[in-house]
């Protein structure tokens, strides 16, 4: 047996693997998506979403200009622009470690007098009616939003859904949606929560972004605070379900999620589906 050295050092940025092999940490990844929302105005509304797991702070730039707002590691921003816009997210993980991602929101512009088969032309040479939405946003009861999702997917001939986001913003709906969590354990699920509580002269703000395992220990004290007498609360609970490969809007996965939400249905659900063609 070989003699061991007097001092052994392990880096907190390495993972001790089998047979003594050290595996370097995985590179940081920032997910970024920008979408131009439908509008008949020359200046179009824009929606930017990102996720930078583990980041301490996040900075958002629009055409190189810093947007002076406090953003969370997983967050979104709504703005507007009359021209194609470049967004960049810079995530700071501490100790000088950063990562960034960049994307372009293409604002489609009518070509002067341009048509194609009777359809108006847009700046990239395709017809306006050929432009397909990258995501669907619906709001209502669970039954209505899932029915609407199926109808839109059929109308637009969607190939599959890659990400499904469910969110509520009312206290009773918050409580109901949390009871659904045990029924969604088989899915890849990330949770985003913000709860602001005020009772008398006491003010508490609770934020959580992460997996369901960590959220379980966070949920109990949150529910205790929500049950306090005379409490005033603003809540936001968002569930992000990602699929390893696109799933059909009427497939088993989406049906199972809809059934889980039907066990204790909320009054008003916001649903966002990111789709592929």
Backbone bond lengths (Angstrom), bond angles and torsions (degrees), N, CA, C in turn:
res aa  C-N    CA-C-N  psi(-1)  N-CA   C-N-CA  omega(-1)  CA-C   N-CA-C  phi
1 X - - - 1.470 - - 1.531 108.95 -
2 X 1.335 118.33 127.09 1.462 120.26 -178.01 1.523 110.87 -68.89
3 X 1.331 115.26 148.40 1.468 120.68 -179.82 1.520 109.58 -72.91
4 X 1.334 115.96 138.03 1.451 121.25 179.41 1.520 110.24 -83.13
5 X 1.329 118.17 145.83 1.464 120.36 177.09 1.521 110.42 -68.11
6 X 1.334 115.40 158.61 1.460 120.05 -179.02 1.522 111.87 -65.89
7 X 1.333 117.36 -32.46 1.467 121.44 -177.39 1.519 110.22 -125.95
8 X 1.325 117.03 131.46 1.464 123.07 175.80 1.518 107.54 -122.82
9 X 1.306 116.50 125.85 1.456 121.53 179.70 1.523 110.31 -114.36
10 X 1.323 115.78 138.44 1.457 121.60 175.86 1.521 108.08 -121.37
11 X 1.311 115.87 136.34 1.455 120.21 177.69 1.516 109.90 -85.35
12 X 1.344 116.72 138.73 1.464 119.40 176.92 1.517 111.67 -73.05
13 X 1.333 117.86 -2.98 1.454 122.23 177.14 1.526 111.70 -101.75
14 X 1.307 117.33 9.72 1.455 122.12 178.32 1.526 108.77 -122.77
15 X 1.323 116.02 158.39 1.450 122.43 175.54 1.512 107.64 -119.26
16 X 1.345 117.55 124.28 1.453 121.08 179.52 1.519 108.86 -72.42
17 X 1.329 116.01 116.97 1.445 120.99 -174.14 1.526 110.09 -101.14
18 X 1.307 116.95 177.88 1.453 121.01 178.22 1.522 110.70 -58.97
19 X 1.320 115.24 147.40 1.463 123.30 177.32 1.522 112.18 60.18
20 X 1.319 115.69 28.25 1.454 119.09 172.99 1.508 115.57 73.95
21 X 1.343 118.57 14.92 1.461 120.76 -179.45 1.519 108.97 -88.66
22 X 1.307 117.04 128.68 1.450 121.34 178.36 1.517 110.32 -90.29
23 X 1.315 116.13 129.25 1.458 121.21 -179.90 1.522 109.37 -103.57
24 X 1.337 118.89 125.33 1.463 120.28 179.88 1.517 110.75 -67.17
25 X 1.324 117.56 154.47 1.468 119.95 -179.79 1.522 111.10 -64.13
26 X 1.313 115.57 149.67 1.454 120.09 178.07 1.522 109.80 -68.96
27 X 1.324 117.10 143.68 1.467 119.37 -179.82 1.525 111.06 -64.10
28 X 1.317 115.36 147.24 1.456 120.20 178.83 1.521 109.37 -69.67
29 X 1.323 115.92 141.83 1.454 121.09 178.79 1.522 109.81 -127.93
30 X 1.318 115.91 133.30 1.453 121.76 175.89 1.523 108.17 -113.72
31 X 1.325 116.90 120.39 1.460 121.61 177.78 1.525 108.47 -92.81
32 X 1.327 115.84 131.05 1.464 120.68 -174.83 1.519 109.51 -140.40
33 X 1.330 115.56 134.70 1.459 121.14 179.20 1.525 109.08 -141.71
34 X 1.319 116.60 132.72 1.467 121.80 177.26 1.522 108.99 -125.30
35 X 1.315 116.32 136.15 1.463 120.94 -176.90 1.521 110.15 -133.34
36 X 1.318 115.30 135.91 1.467 121.41 173.69 1.521 107.61 -88.84
37 X 1.328 117.27 123.05 1.448 121.58 -177.36 1.531 109.93 -84.40
38 X 1.334 117.60 149.18 1.470 120.61 -179.46 1.519 112.10 -60.73
39 X 1.324 116.19 137.40 1.456 121.39 177.98 1.523 109.26 -165.92
40 X 1.321 116.28 145.94 1.463 120.79 176.16 1.526 111.63 -89.27
41 X 1.340 117.35 -5.99 1.458 121.59 179.65 1.518 110.64 -80.12
42 X 1.329 116.02 157.97 1.463 120.59 178.53 1.521 110.90 -67.41
43 X 1.328 116.91 -36.10 1.458 121.24 176.23 1.523 108.54 -91.40
44 X 1.330 116.23 118.80 1.464 121.01 -173.66 1.529 111.17 -96.96
45 X 1.330 117.44 142.11 1.470 119.45 173.06 1.524 110.48 -72.94
46 X 1.322 116.05 142.67 1.454 122.38 -179.08 1.520 109.68 -121.40
47 X 1.312 116.69 145.27 1.463 121.50 175.36 1.527 108.49 -128.09
48 X 1.322 115.67 125.22 1.461 121.49 -178.12 1.523 108.48 -118.47
49 X 1.313 116.23 130.10 1.466 121.32 177.48 1.522 109.08 -126.56
50 X 1.327 116.71 146.72 1.461 120.36 177.36 1.521 110.59 -150.59
51 X 1.335 113.79 166.21 1.463 120.89 174.83 1.516 108.33 -146.48
52 X 1.318 116.47 125.14 1.463 122.87 178.59 1.521 107.48 -133.01
53 X 1.320 116.32 81.69 1.456 121.32 -174.60 1.527 110.85 -59.97
54 X 1.336 115.43 133.13 1.455 120.77 176.72 1.507 114.79 85.89
55 X 1.333 118.50 -4.14 1.461 120.85 -178.68 1.526 110.62 -72.56
56 X 1.335 115.64 147.76 1.459 120.93 176.24 1.523 110.68 -87.43
57 X 1.315 116.58 -43.31 1.466 121.37 177.12 1.520 109.05 -137.96
58 X 1.338 115.29 155.97 1.461 121.73 179.62 1.526 108.75 -133.63
59 X 1.331 116.15 135.24 1.460 121.95 176.34 1.523 108.68 -118.74
60 X 1.333 116.09 138.58 1.460 122.10 -179.47 1.527 109.41 -116.73
61 X 1.338 115.73 131.79 1.456 121.88 179.42 1.526 109.40 -118.73
62 X 1.323 116.25 137.05 1.459 122.69 174.89 1.522 108.30 -117.03
63 X 1.350 115.64 114.24 1.465 121.66 -175.17 1.525 111.25 52.09
64 X 1.325 116.31 41.45 1.450 121.79 176.89 1.513 115.56 83.74
65 X 1.315 118.22 -5.29 1.464 122.25 -178.74 1.534 109.77 -100.71
66 X 1.328 115.78 129.33 1.456 120.88 -179.26 1.527 110.76 -69.25
67 X 1.318 116.50 130.11 1.464 121.65 173.97 1.523 107.11 -88.18
68 X 1.318 116.96 115.19 1.462 121.91 -171.60 1.519 110.97 -84.36
69 X 1.334 114.47 78.33 1.456 122.06 174.43 1.526 108.03 -139.82
70 X 1.321 115.60 157.36 1.460 120.48 174.95 1.523 108.42 -87.73
71 X 1.339 115.99 118.43 1.457 120.96 -179.19 1.528 110.44 -114.69
72 X 1.322 114.97 152.92 1.457 121.05 177.36 1.530 110.20 -95.56
73 X 1.353 117.43 165.73 1.476 119.87 -178.80 1.526 113.17 -54.38
74 X 1.313 117.36 -38.60 1.468 121.84 172.87 1.520 106.89 -118.38
75 X 1.328 116.09 115.87 1.461 118.30 -171.61 1.525 108.95 -158.73
76 X 1.311 116.54 -176.86 1.455 121.42 177.42 1.528 109.60 -147.59
77 X 1.318 114.72 160.93 1.465 121.45 -177.66 1.519 107.82 -141.45
78 X 1.330 115.71 138.42 1.457 121.27 176.58 1.519 109.39 -116.39
79 X 1.319 116.19 126.23 1.461 121.77 179.25 1.516 109.44 -140.28
80 X 1.318 116.28 -157.96 1.462 120.24 179.20 1.521 109.38 -155.25
81 X 1.335 115.36 157.10 1.459 120.47 179.01 1.523 108.67 -163.07
82 X 1.323 115.38 150.84 1.457 120.94 177.73 1.523 111.32 -100.39
83 X 1.327 116.93 2.55 1.463 120.03 -178.32 1.520 109.37 -145.04
84 X 1.321 115.40 166.47 1.455 120.59 178.13 1.524 110.13 -56.75
85 X 1.330 115.85 131.76 1.463 121.91 -170.71 1.518 110.63 -126.35
86 X 1.339 115.85 140.71 1.463 122.05 177.49 1.525 109.02 -104.19
87 X 1.329 116.42 126.40 1.457 122.37 176.54 1.526 109.28 -111.32
88 X 1.317 115.00 142.07 1.470 120.69 178.37 1.519 108.97 -136.48
89 X 1.327 115.76 132.56 1.454 122.28 176.80 1.523 108.36 -111.39
90 X 1.331 115.86 130.47 1.463 122.10 175.86 1.526 107.68 -116.57
91 X 1.326 116.56 119.38 1.457 122.40 -178.95 1.523 109.55 -105.17
92 X 1.326 116.52 131.52 1.465 123.02 179.91 1.522 108.74 -107.53
93 X 1.345 116.42 121.04 1.464 121.79 -177.81 1.529 112.42 -102.83
94 X 1.336 117.04 5.16 1.455 120.67 -178.58 1.521 111.93 86.91
95 X 1.330 116.23 164.21 1.473 122.99 179.60 1.525 111.90 55.60
96 X 1.329 116.20 31.68 1.454 120.16 177.63 1.512 115.13 77.62
97 X 1.328 117.82 6.11 1.469 121.46 -178.35 1.527 110.15 -93.58
98 X 1.319 115.93 124.25 1.462 121.08 178.62 1.526 109.83 -134.33
99 X 1.321 114.84 163.68 1.466 122.26 173.42 1.511 106.79 -148.71
100 X 1.315 116.17 155.34 1.455 119.14 -178.97 1.519 111.04 -146.93
101 X 1.322 114.64 161.92 1.462 121.88 176.73 1.518 107.77 -144.17
102 X 1.325 115.93 152.01 1.463 121.24 -177.71 1.525 109.18 -136.72
103 X 1.317 116.06 142.93 1.454 121.22 178.03 1.525 109.35 -147.86
104 X 1.323 115.32 161.13 1.457 121.38 -177.48 1.518 110.22 -117.17
105 X 1.320 115.74 129.96 1.466 121.64 173.85 1.521 107.04 -98.95
106 X 1.329 116.29 109.86 1.460 121.11 -175.01 1.530 110.57 -88.45
107 X 1.314 115.43 112.64 1.457 121.18 176.21 1.520 107.87 -85.91
108 X 1.317 117.09 116.07 1.461 122.48 -176.42 1.525 109.97 -78.81
109 X 1.320 114.96 132.64 1.470 121.40 -176.95 1.521 108.81 -120.26
110 X 1.321 116.60 136.80 1.456 120.48 177.74 1.522 110.49 -64.25
111 X 1.329 116.08 134.32 1.459 119.77 170.75 1.521 108.59 -77.47
112 X 1.329 119.20 136.79 1.471 120.84 -177.20 1.524 111.97 -56.26
113 X 1.316 115.48 114.01 1.457 120.40 176.31 1.513 114.73 68.98
114 X 1.333 117.08 5.73 1.454 119.53 -174.99 1.509 112.32 -77.01
115 X 1.306 117.64 136.69 1.451 122.40 174.84 1.507 109.24 -140.53
116 X 1.301 115.84 160.22 1.459 121.74 175.26 1.513 107.52 -143.42
117 X 1.329 116.32 105.55 1.457 119.93 -177.89 1.512 112.12 62.50
118 X 1.361 116.80 32.55 1.449 119.99 179.73 1.508 113.70 87.18
119 X 1.354 117.94 -2.43 1.460 121.30 -179.76 1.515 109.77 -102.02
120 X 1.350 118.38 141.76 1.458 120.15 178.64 1.512 111.12 -64.42
121 X 1.351 115.61 146.27 1.457 120.97 -178.93 1.523 109.78 -94.01
122 X 1.354 115.46 149.91 1.450 121.07 173.40 1.514 108.44 -111.02
123 X 1.347 115.60 173.45 1.450 119.99 -169.44 1.511 115.54 -60.89
124 X 1.342 119.21 -25.15 1.450 119.88 -178.27 1.527 112.39 -91.84
125 X 1.336 117.76 8.80 1.455 120.67 174.66 1.502 115.36 91.36
126 X 1.331 117.95 -2.09 1.455 119.98 177.84 1.518 108.71 -98.10
127 X 1.320 116.58 164.92 1.464 118.94 179.05 1.516 109.83 -79.10
128 X 1.324 115.06 153.42 1.447 120.44 -179.89 1.522 111.04 -59.52
129 X 1.335 116.68 -36.70 1.454 119.94 -175.74 1.526 112.16 -78.76
130 X 1.353 117.37 -7.77 1.464 120.33 177.42 1.520 111.50 -87.70
131 X 1.340 117.66 -11.68 1.454 121.26 -179.39 1.529 108.61 -74.11
132 X 1.332 116.65 124.22 1.454 120.55 -177.04 1.527 110.07 -111.13
133 X 1.316 117.13 140.41 1.465 120.13 -178.60 1.522 111.81 -68.19
134 X 1.335 116.37 141.93 1.453 121.14 177.86 1.519 111.96 -81.49
135 X 1.317 117.02 -18.90 1.452 119.57 178.30 1.522 110.18 -151.76
136 X 1.320 114.81 157.04 1.462 122.11 178.29 1.529 108.25 -114.37
137 X 1.328 116.78 139.27 1.456 122.86 177.12 1.522 108.58 -120.82
138 X 1.332 115.85 124.42 1.459 120.48 -179.07 1.514 109.58 -134.22
139 X 1.343 115.65 154.72 1.458 121.48 -179.32 1.515 109.00 -144.35
140 X 1.347 115.55 137.35 1.450 120.57 179.23 1.509 110.78 154.97
141 X 1.316 116.57 -156.84 1.461 120.20 175.52 1.526 108.87 -71.94
142 X 1.348 118.17 158.63 1.472 119.49 177.84 1.525 112.79 -53.54
143 X 1.326 117.54 -42.72 1.463 119.68 -179.91 1.522 111.50 -61.98
144 X 1.332 116.84 -43.36 1.466 119.99 -176.11 1.525 111.78 -69.19
145 X 1.349 118.24 -39.48 1.466 118.92 -177.06 1.524 111.51 -71.37
146 X 1.319 117.71 -37.35 1.460 118.97 178.99 1.523 111.12 -73.00
147 X 1.320 116.65 -33.49 1.463 119.82 174.41 1.521 109.93 -66.36
148 X 1.337 116.48 -42.35 1.460 120.63 177.88 1.512 112.06 -64.63
149 X 1.331 117.55 -37.59 1.457 121.45 177.63 1.525 110.76 -62.03
150 X 1.319 116.70 -43.63 1.460 120.46 179.01 1.526 111.20 -62.97
151 X 1.339 116.73 -42.01 1.463 120.57 -179.66 1.527 111.43 -64.81
152 X 1.323 117.37 -44.38 1.464 120.44 -179.38 1.523 111.69 -66.27
153 X 1.329 115.57 -40.38 1.460 118.88 178.90 1.524 110.62 -62.45
154 X 1.321 117.14 -37.72 1.453 121.66 178.45 1.522 110.77 -69.50
155 X 1.330 117.20 -43.95 1.468 121.37 -178.71 1.526 111.75 -62.64
156 X 1.344 116.66 -40.22 1.463 121.00 -175.88 1.531 112.77 -93.57
157 X 1.353 116.12 1.88 1.469 120.95 -179.99 1.527 111.40 55.74
158 X 1.318 115.27 51.71 1.460 122.46 -179.17 1.532 109.80 -70.95
159 X 1.318 116.10 138.17 1.468 121.26 178.13 1.518 111.13 -78.47
160 X 1.342 116.55 -42.30 1.457 118.90 -178.93 1.519 111.75 -173.28
161 X 1.333 115.38 171.35 1.464 123.42 178.73 1.519 108.07 -109.35
162 X 1.336 116.79 131.79 1.463 121.22 -179.96 1.526 112.18 -101.30
163 X 1.340 117.11 -34.76 1.464 121.31 -179.43 1.523 108.72 -139.75
164 X 1.322 115.59 136.62 1.458 121.65 177.71 1.524 107.72 -124.35
165 X 1.329 117.30 123.89 1.462 122.21 -178.80 1.520 109.67 -116.69
166 X 1.333 116.24 128.39 1.455 123.00 -179.69 1.519 107.96 -120.92
167 X 1.339 117.88 132.45 1.458 119.66 -178.99 1.521 111.28 -145.72
168 X 1.334 115.21 152.98 1.463 122.94 176.68 1.526 108.28 -135.69
169 X 1.340 116.53 160.62 1.460 120.47 -177.76 1.527 112.68 -139.90
170 X 1.331 117.37 16.63 1.457 121.85 175.72 1.526 109.41 -117.39
171 X 1.342 117.12 146.00 1.459 120.59 -173.07 1.524 112.07 -61.07
172 X 1.335 117.95 -44.35 1.454 119.37 179.85 1.523 110.89 -65.64
173 X 1.336 117.15 -39.37 1.460 120.20 176.93 1.524 111.15 -65.56
174 X 1.330 116.54 -34.38 1.466 120.70 175.60 1.528 109.99 -58.70
175 X 1.311 116.42 -49.54 1.464 120.31 -179.50 1.530 111.33 -61.47
176 X 1.316 116.47 -41.59 1.463 119.98 -179.17 1.533 111.33 -66.67
177 X 1.349 116.51 -42.32 1.456 119.25 -177.63 1.522 111.67 -66.56
178 X 1.332 118.13 -34.58 1.459 119.95 179.04 1.529 111.71 -65.76
179 X 1.344 117.51 -27.76 1.470 119.05 177.66 1.523 111.80 -71.15
180 X 1.329 116.76 -15.34 1.463 121.34 179.95 1.531 111.82 -83.26
181 X 1.320 117.88 -18.60 1.464 121.59 -173.00 1.537 113.80 -54.97
182 X 1.349 119.77 -44.70 1.475 118.47 179.86 1.528 113.42 -60.17
183 X 1.335 117.72 -21.21 1.462 120.97 -179.24 1.530 112.04 -85.09
184 X 1.339 117.11 -4.54 1.467 121.11 -176.36 1.523 112.17 -114.45
185 X 1.334 117.33 14.39 1.462 120.87 -174.05 1.531 113.52 -64.72
186 X 1.319 118.13 -22.71 1.465 119.84 -177.68 1.528 112.64 -79.25
187 X 1.334 116.87 -7.10 1.458 120.74 -179.47 1.526 110.29 -100.23
188 X 1.326 115.60 156.10 1.460 121.14 172.61 1.519 107.80 -75.60
189 X 1.330 116.16 106.64 1.462 121.45 -168.06 1.522 110.84 -124.35
190 X 1.335 115.95 129.90 1.453 122.91 172.01 1.526 108.44 -117.64
191 X 1.327 115.67 143.74 1.458 121.23 -174.81 1.519 109.46 -117.81
192 X 1.322 114.93 137.29 1.461 122.45 176.67 1.527 107.00 -128.56
193 X 1.336 116.08 117.36 1.469 119.50 -176.24 1.531 111.08 -133.94
194 X 1.317 115.11 139.40 1.466 122.11 169.75 1.520 107.69 -134.16
195 X 1.334 116.22 123.74 1.463 121.86 178.82 1.525 108.00 -128.67
196 X 1.328 116.34 124.62 1.460 122.17 176.35 1.522 108.52 -115.30
197 X 1.342 116.06 123.96 1.459 121.43 -175.02 1.520 110.12 -122.94
198 X 1.332 115.92 140.34 1.461 120.45 175.04 1.514 108.74 -141.85
199 X 1.321 115.03 129.35 1.449 121.29 175.46 1.524 107.42 -142.31
200 X 1.322 117.27 118.34 1.453 120.52 -174.99 1.525 109.83 63.81
201 X 1.334 115.60 -126.57 1.462 120.29 179.08 1.533 111.73 -99.59
202 X 1.326 117.54 12.62 1.464 121.73 -179.39 1.531 109.82 -99.80
203 X 1.311 115.39 135.60 1.463 121.80 -178.43 1.520 108.37 -132.99
204 X 1.343 116.16 128.90 1.465 121.48 -179.04 1.518 108.76 -134.39
205 X 1.329 116.25 136.00 1.459 121.50 175.05 1.523 108.24 -124.44
206 X 1.318 116.17 123.54 1.461 122.27 -177.10 1.524 109.36 -117.97
207 X 1.326 116.30 125.21 1.460 120.78 178.25 1.523 109.28 -125.28
208 X 1.320 115.27 143.18 1.467 120.49 177.07 1.517 109.37 -145.95
209 X 1.321 115.74 134.28 1.459 122.59 171.17 1.523 107.41 -138.68
210 X 1.324 115.67 122.04 1.455 118.54 -178.84 1.512 111.71 163.84
211 X 1.330 114.85 -160.79 1.462 121.36 -175.99 1.523 110.97 -81.75
212 X 1.325 115.32 169.98 1.456 120.43 -178.61 1.530 110.87 -69.85
213 X 1.339 117.41 -31.15 1.472 119.71 -178.94 1.523 110.58 -59.74
214 X 1.326 117.74 -47.13 1.454 119.92 179.05 1.515 112.61 -69.65
215 X 1.316 116.83 -28.19 1.459 120.88 -176.58 1.528 111.52 -71.39
216 X 1.319 118.47 -28.95 1.462 121.12 -176.98 1.526 111.50 -59.49
217 X 1.346 116.92 -42.27 1.464 119.68 179.53 1.520 111.50 -73.90
218 X 1.320 116.84 -21.51 1.460 122.67 179.42 1.530 110.84 -81.21
219 X 1.324 116.49 -27.96 1.463 121.27 -171.52 1.523 113.14 -70.65
220 X 1.329 117.49 -40.72 1.469 120.73 -175.63 1.516 112.78 -59.57
221 X 1.345 119.69 -52.81 1.476 117.74 178.59 1.531 112.81 -64.79
222 X 1.331 117.38 -29.42 1.461 119.47 177.77 1.518 110.34 -65.05
223 X 1.328 117.32 -43.64 1.465 120.64 179.19 1.525 111.59 -65.42
224 X 1.349 117.11 -34.54 1.472 120.33 176.96 1.519 110.18 -63.15
225 X 1.339 116.41 -43.99 1.470 120.48 179.47 1.528 111.05 -66.14
226 X 1.343 116.87 -38.18 1.461 119.90 179.11 1.524 111.77 -66.11
227 X 1.335 116.45 -24.88 1.456 120.50 179.27 1.515 114.43 -88.02
228 X 1.339 117.16 3.48 1.468 120.70 -179.44 1.530 110.46 -67.54
229 X 1.328 117.63 146.71 1.475 120.40 179.17 1.528 111.64 -62.58
230 X 1.308 116.23 140.97 1.474 123.22 175.43 1.524 113.28 59.71
231 X 1.322 117.79 25.59 1.460 120.05 -179.44 1.528 109.68 -78.58
232 X 1.322 116.04 139.94 1.456 122.40 171.81 1.519 106.98 -112.32
233 X 1.325 116.48 128.81 1.459 119.13 -171.67 1.522 111.99 -136.80
234 X 1.321 114.81 141.14 1.462 123.06 167.13 1.520 106.91 -116.26
235 X 1.311 116.26 125.85 1.464 119.55 -175.40 1.519 110.70 -127.11
236 X 1.321 114.82 151.88 1.459 122.21 171.30 1.519 106.60 -146.37
237 X 1.303 116.28 121.10 1.461 121.75 177.75 1.516 108.73 -126.66
238 X 1.323 115.91 123.92 1.458 121.40 -177.25 1.535 109.29 -126.12
239 X 1.311 115.99 130.52 1.462 122.70 175.63 1.519 108.51 -110.78
240 X 1.323 116.51 125.47 1.459 121.92 -179.77 1.523 108.43 -113.07
241 X 1.322 116.03 115.04 1.466 122.09 -179.18 1.517 108.70 -109.11
242 X 1.330 116.08 119.14 1.455 121.75 179.85 1.519 109.41 -107.64
243 X 1.323 115.53 142.22 1.456 121.09 -179.72 1.525 109.36 -111.76
244 X 1.330 115.99 135.54 1.462 120.79 -177.87 1.521 111.17 -60.07
245 X 1.319 116.66 -34.76 1.464 122.39 174.29 1.522 106.96 -138.26
246 X 1.343 118.26 151.86 1.465 120.79 -175.83 1.526 112.49 -54.39
247 X 1.332 115.81 139.30 1.468 121.45 179.14 1.523 108.62 -113.90
248 X 1.310 116.07 151.83 1.465 121.48 -179.29 1.520 110.19 -72.12
249 X 1.326 116.17 146.52 1.465 120.63 -179.66 1.522 111.81 -63.99
250 X 1.335 117.11 -24.38 1.459 121.24 177.26 1.523 111.42 -111.84
251 X 1.350 116.39 20.67 1.453 121.09 -178.20 1.524 113.06 -82.52
252 X 1.321 115.61 -179.92 1.461 121.50 -175.94 1.519 112.46 -63.68
253 X 1.345 116.90 -38.02 1.468 120.33 -177.15 1.526 111.11 -63.96
254 X 1.327 116.88 -50.90 1.467 120.31 -178.97 1.524 110.15 -65.93
255 X 1.310 117.11 -37.66 1.467 120.38 178.41 1.524 110.91 -63.17
256 X 1.348 117.02 -40.48 1.462 120.71 179.63 1.530 111.02 -65.24
257 X 1.327 116.97 -38.54 1.463 120.79 178.08 1.526 110.44 -66.28
258 X 1.324 116.89 -43.97 1.459 121.09 178.95 1.530 111.12 -62.14
259 X 1.327 116.77 -40.25 1.463 120.33 179.06 1.524 111.14 -66.43
260 X 1.341 116.69 -38.89 1.466 120.32 178.86 1.527 110.32 -62.84
261 X 1.319 117.11 -42.00 1.458 120.79 179.60 1.528 111.70 -69.52
262 X 1.324 116.79 -23.35 1.450 121.02 179.72 1.513 113.95 -77.20
263 X 1.348 117.45 -13.17 1.460 120.26 179.99 1.526 111.61 -65.53
264 X 1.322 115.96 -40.93 1.464 121.59 178.45 1.525 107.17 -141.18
265 X 1.319 116.80 72.08 1.469 120.63 -167.65 1.522 113.89 -65.26
266 X 1.318 114.90 139.84 1.466 120.84 174.90 1.518 108.74 -78.75
267 X 1.328 116.37 166.03 1.459 120.71 178.84 1.526 111.63 -79.90
268 X 1.347 116.64 -39.00 1.469 119.91 -177.78 1.525 109.07 -140.42
269 X 1.324 114.48 120.23 1.458 121.77 -177.27 1.522 109.39 -119.89
270 X 1.330 116.47 135.15 1.463 121.73 171.38 1.525 108.06 -100.24
271 X 1.315 116.12 126.67 1.456 121.57 -178.30 1.524 109.60 -124.07
272 X 1.326 115.76 130.89 1.454 122.09 174.92 1.523 108.49 -125.55
273 X 1.323 116.65 128.18 1.464 121.38 179.72 1.515 108.77 -120.28
274 X 1.327 116.90 124.58 1.450 121.82 174.01 1.525 107.64 -92.94
275 X 1.341 116.93 127.70 1.458 120.11 -167.84 1.538 111.43 -124.39
276 X 1.328 113.74 163.61 1.459 121.50 175.87 1.525 108.36 -126.51
277 X 1.356 114.72 160.91 1.468 120.49 -179.23 1.525 110.06 -125.40
